[in-house]
Amino acid sequence: MIAAFMAEFTDLNQVWFVVSPHNPLKEKSTLLADYHRLFMVNLAIADDRRFASSNIEFKLPQPSYTIDTLTYLSEKFPAKAFVLISGSDILPTLHKWKNHEELLRQYPIYLYPRPDTAACAFDHHPSIQRVDAPLITLSSSFIRKGIRAGRNMRYFLPEKVWEYVEEMHFYQV
């Protein structure tokens, strides 16, 4: 939903979903295998030309750092201008990101509003563009918890993704 909003209501021509093998601020053991996550992204966006998936981080050193990925993509696709789309909940930890100053210097960040995000030093940074989008409080954590609790989460995911999650028994206890 957020990617669709960004594609329709900002100046972006296309939204790329970069599947990360290992976010250094998350426990790798909590993630599904890379190829399963990439496959689900491809299932979700298969029929929409506004979107593309990328496994570029599978080929880069791990853990994955956003600045390295964006630098690599910019070198590989010099005709494209890349931005980072993220939720506003990244702001309180942005200072922990590798080369966050360089990231802010080189790439705009389009921030989707998240509820209860604490105020921080980056709130009014000139490289950060807050997007006035409808607030959606649905999260992947909510969906995973619902599945673990045995709830029917079918209508919270694209149909083909839900079918794959069910078939593979992902997130079940």
C-alpha positions as a Markdown table, in Angstrom:
| # | Residue | x | y | z |
|---|---|---|---|---|
| 1 | Met | 0.0 | 0.0 | 0.0 |
| 2 | Ile | 2.8 | 2.4 | 0.9 |
| 3 | Ala | 4.7 | 1.6 | -2.3 |
| 4 | Ala | 1.5 | 2.2 | -4.3 |
| 5 | Phe | 1.0 | 5.5 | -2.6 |
| 6 | Met | 4.6 | 6.6 | -3.3 |
| 7 | Ala | 4.3 | 5.6 | -7.0 |
| 8 | Glu | 1.0 | 7.5 | -7.4 |
| 9 | Phe | 1.4 | 10.6 | -5.2 |
| 10 | Thr | 5.1 | 11.5 | -5.4 |
| 11 | Asp | 7.5 | 12.3 | -8.2 |
| 12 | Leu | 8.8 | 8.7 | -8.3 |
| 13 | Asn | 8.6 | 6.8 | -11.6 |
| 14 | Gln | 9.1 | 3.4 | -10.1 |
| 15 | Val | 9.5 | 1.8 | -6.6 |
| 16 | Trp | 12.1 | -0.9 | -6.2 |
| 17 | Phe | 11.8 | -3.5 | -3.4 |
| 18 | Val | 15.4 | -4.3 | -2.3 |
| 19 | Val | 15.3 | -7.6 | -0.4 |
| 20 | Ser | 18.0 | -7.5 | 2.3 |
| 21 | Pro | 19.7 | -10.7 | 3.5 |
| 22 | His | 20.7 | -9.1 | 6.7 |
| 23 | Asn | 19.7 | -5.8 | 8.2 |
| 24 | Pro | 22.5 | -5.1 | 10.8 |
| 25 | Leu | 19.9 | -3.7 | 13.3 |
| 26 | Lys | 17.8 | -6.9 | 13.2 |
| 27 | Glu | 18.5 | -10.5 | 14.3 |
| 28 | Lys | 19.1 | -12.6 | 11.1 |
| 29 | Ser | 17.5 | -15.6 | 12.8 |
| 30 | Thr | 14.1 | -13.9 | 12.8 |
| 31 | Leu | 14.1 | -13.6 | 9.0 |
| 32 | Leu | 12.9 | -16.2 | 6.5 |
| 33 | Ala | 15.4 | -17.4 | 3.9 |
| 34 | Asp | 16.4 | -14.7 | 1.4 |
| 35 | Tyr | 14.9 | -16.6 | -1.6 |
| 36 | His | 11.5 | -17.0 | 0.1 |
| 37 | Arg | 11.3 | -13.3 | 0.9 |
| 38 | Leu | 12.3 | -12.4 | -2.7 |
| 39 | Phe | 9.8 | -14.9 | -4.1 |
| 40 | Met | 7.0 | -13.3 | -2.0 |
| 41 | Val | 7.9 | -9.8 | -3.2 |
| 42 | Asn | 7.8 | -11.0 | -6.8 |
| 43 | Leu | 4.4 | -12.7 | -6.2 |
| 44 | Ala | 3.1 | -9.4 | -4.7 |
| 45 | Ile | 4.3 | -7.1 | -7.5 |
| 46 | Ala | 4.2 | -9.4 | -10.5 |
| 47 | Asp | 1.6 | -7.5 | -12.5 |
| 48 | Asp | 2.5 | -4.0 | -11.6 |
| 49 | Arg | 4.9 | -2.1 | -13.8 |
| 50 | Arg | 5.3 | 0.6 | -11.1 |
| 51 | Phe | 7.3 | -1.8 | -9.1 |
| 52 | Ala | 10.5 | -3.9 | -9.4 |
| 53 | Ser | 12.3 | -6.3 | -7.1 |
| 54 | Ser | 16.0 | -6.5 | -6.6 |
| 55 | Asn | 18.3 | -9.1 | -5.1 |
| 56 | Ile | 21.3 | -6.8 | -5.4 |
| 57 | Glu | 22.1 | -7.1 | -1.7 |
| 58 | Phe | 22.4 | -10.9 | -2.0 |
| 59 | Lys | 25.6 | -10.2 | -4.0 |
| 60 | Leu | 27.0 | -7.5 | -1.6 |
| 61 | Pro | 28.9 | -8.1 | 1.6 |
| 62 | Gln | 26.8 | -8.8 | 4.6 |
| 63 | Pro | 25.4 | -7.3 | 6.8 |
| 64 | Ser | 23.7 | -5.0 | 4.3 |
| 65 | Tyr | 24.2 | -1.3 | 4.7 |
| 66 | Thr | 21.9 | 1.1 | 2.9 |
| 67 | Ile | 24.6 | 3.5 | 1.9 |
| 68 | Asp | 26.5 | 0.6 | 0.2 |
| 69 | Thr | 23.4 | -0.6 | -1.7 |
| 70 | Leu | 22.5 | 2.9 | -2.9 |
| 71 | Thr | 26.1 | 3.6 | -4.0 |
| 72 | Tyr | 26.2 | 0.3 | -5.9 |
| 73 | Leu | 22.8 | 1.0 | -7.5 |
| 74 | Ser | 23.8 | 4.5 | -8.5 |
| 75 | Glu | 27.0 | 3.2 | -10.1 |
| 76 | Lys | 25.2 | 0.4 | -11.9 |
| 77 | Phe | 22.4 | 2.6 | -13.1 |
| 78 | Pro | 23.9 | 6.1 | -13.5 |
| 79 | Ala | 20.9 | 7.4 | -15.4 |
| 80 | Lys | 18.6 | 6.8 | -12.4 |
| 81 | Ala | 18.2 | 9.0 | -9.4 |
| 82 | Phe | 17.7 | 6.9 | -6.3 |
| 83 | Val | 15.9 | 7.8 | -3.1 |
| 84 | Leu | 15.2 | 5.8 | 0.1 |
| 85 | Ile | 11.6 | 5.2 | 1.1 |
| 86 | Ser | 11.2 | 4.3 | 4.7 |
| 87 | Gly | 8.9 | 4.8 | 7.7 |
| 88 | Ser | 9.5 | 7.7 | 10.1 |
| 89 | Asp | 10.3 | 5.1 | 12.8 |
| 90 | Ile | 13.9 | 4.9 | 11.4 |
| 91 | Leu | 14.7 | 8.4 | 12.5 |
| 92 | Pro | 15.6 | 7.7 | 16.1 |
| 93 | Thr | 18.2 | 5.1 | 15.1 |
| 94 | Leu | 19.4 | 6.8 | 11.9 |
| 95 | His | 22.5 | 8.0 | 13.7 |
| 96 | Lys | 23.5 | 4.3 | 14.1 |
| 97 | Trp | 23.4 | 3.6 | 10.3 |
| 98 | Lys | 26.7 | 3.2 | 8.5 |
| 99 | Asn | 27.8 | 6.6 | 7.0 |
| 100 | His | 24.4 | 8.1 | 7.8 |
| 101 | Glu | 25.9 | 11.6 | 7.1 |
| 102 | Glu | 26.9 | 10.5 | 3.6 |
| 103 | Leu | 23.6 | 8.9 | 3.0 |
| 104 | Leu | 21.8 | 12.1 | 3.9 |
| 105 | Arg | 24.2 | 14.1 | 1.7 |
| 106 | Gln | 23.8 | 11.8 | -1.4 |
| 107 | Tyr | 20.2 | 10.6 | -1.3 |
| 108 | Pro | 16.8 | 12.0 | -0.4 |
| 109 | Ile | 14.7 | 10.0 | 2.1 |
| 110 | Tyr | 11.0 | 9.9 | 1.6 |
| 111 | Leu | 9.5 | 9.3 | 5.0 |
| 112 | Tyr | 6.1 | 7.6 | 5.5 |
| 113 | Pro | 4.5 | 8.7 | 8.8 |
| 114 | Arg | 4.5 | 6.1 | 11.5 |
| 115 | Pro | 2.5 | 6.5 | 14.7 |
| 116 | Asp | 4.3 | 7.2 | 18.0 |
| 117 | Thr | 7.7 | 8.0 | 16.4 |
| 118 | Ala | 9.8 | 9.9 | 18.9 |
| 119 | Ala | 11.2 | 13.3 | 18.0 |
| 120 | Cys | 14.9 | 13.3 | 17.1 |
| 121 | Ala | 17.7 | 15.4 | 15.6 |
| 122 | Phe | 16.8 | 14.4 | 12.0 |
| 123 | Asp | 13.2 | 15.6 | 12.1 |
| 124 | His | 13.8 | 18.7 | 10.0 |
| 125 | His | 16.8 | 17.6 | 8.0 |
| 126 | Pro | 16.7 | 19.0 | 4.4 |
| 127 | Ser | 17.3 | 15.6 | 2.8 |
| 128 | Ile | 14.3 | 14.2 | 4.5 |
| 129 | Gln | 10.9 | 14.6 | 2.8 |
| 130 | Arg | 7.9 | 13.7 | 4.9 |
| 131 | Val | 5.1 | 12.4 | 2.7 |
| 132 | Asp | 1.6 | 13.4 | 3.6 |
| 133 | Ala | 0.1 | 9.9 | 3.2 |
| 134 | Pro | -2.9 | 8.2 | 4.9 |
| 135 | Leu | -1.7 | 6.6 | 8.1 |
| 136 | Ile | -1.7 | 2.8 | 7.8 |
| 137 | Thr | -0.9 | 1.1 | 11.1 |
| 138 | Leu | -0.8 | -2.4 | 9.6 |
| 139 | Ser | 2.7 | -3.9 | 9.9 |
| 140 | Ser | 4.5 | -7.1 | 9.0 |
| 141 | Ser | 5.0 | -7.8 | 12.7 |
| 142 | Phe | 1.2 | -7.6 | 13.2 |
| 143 | Ile | 0.7 | -10.1 | 10.3 |
| 144 | Arg | 3.4 | -12.5 | 11.5 |
| 145 | Lys | 2.0 | -12.4 | 15.1 |
| 146 | Gly | -1.5 | -13.0 | 13.8 |
| 147 | Ile | -0.4 | -16.0 | 11.8 |
| 148 | Arg | 1.5 | -17.4 | 14.8 |
| 149 | Ala | -1.7 | -17.0 | 16.9 |
| 150 | Gly | -3.7 | -19.0 | 14.4 |
| 151 | Arg | -5.6 | -16.1 | 13.0 |
| 152 | Asn | -6.8 | -15.9 | 9.4 |
| 153 | Met | -4.6 | -13.2 | 7.9 |
| 154 | Arg | -5.7 | -13.9 | 4.3 |
| 155 | Tyr | -7.0 | -10.4 | 3.6 |
| 156 | Phe | -3.9 | -8.6 | 5.0 |
| 157 | Leu | -1.6 | -9.9 | 2.2 |
| 158 | Pro | -1.8 | -10.2 | -1.6 |
| 159 | Glu | -3.7 | -13.4 | -2.4 |
| 160 | Lys | -0.7 | -15.2 | -4.0 |
| 161 | Val | 1.6 | -14.2 | -1.1 |
| 162 | Trp | -1.0 | -15.5 | 1.4 |
| 163 | Glu | -1.3 | -18.8 | -0.5 |
| 164 | Tyr | 2.5 | -19.2 | -0.4 |
| 165 | Val | 2.7 | -18.4 | 3.3 |
| 166 | Glu | 0.0 | -21.0 | 4.0 |
| 167 | Glu | 1.6 | -23.6 | 1.7 |
| 168 | Met | 5.0 | -23.2 | 3.3 |
| 169 | His | 3.6 | -22.9 | 6.9 |
| 170 | Phe | 5.6 | -19.7 | 7.5 |
| 171 | Tyr | 5.3 | -18.0 | 10.9 |
| 172 | Gln | 3.3 | -20.8 | 12.4 |
| 173 | Val | 4.3 | -22.1 | 15.8 |
